[in-house]
Amino acid sequence: MKLKLDLHDIYNHGRDIDRALQDIIDEAVRIKAPVVEIIPGKGSGSSRGTCSGSSSARTSRRCTTG
C-alpha cells in the first residue's frame, strides 16, 4: 500500500507541513507502508526542502518528493 500526502492546501504553513509529514510517516510505520509519496504543492522549492529535511532525520524511511 502506498500512502500519499498532498501539500497543496498547506504549502505556506510551516507548522502544518511539519505536522502532516510527521503524521504520514507515523501512519506509514504503523501500517508498514513501503512508500510514501509527497506532493510538494505550490512553490515546491521550499516544500521540497522541508520534506527532505524532515526525512533525513528518519534514517529508516525514504522521502520521495514529486
Buried (B, 14 or more C-beta within 10 A) or exposed (E): EEBEBBBEEBBEEEEEBBEBBEEBBEEBEEEEBEEBBBBBBEEBEBBBEBBBEBBEEBEEBEBEBB
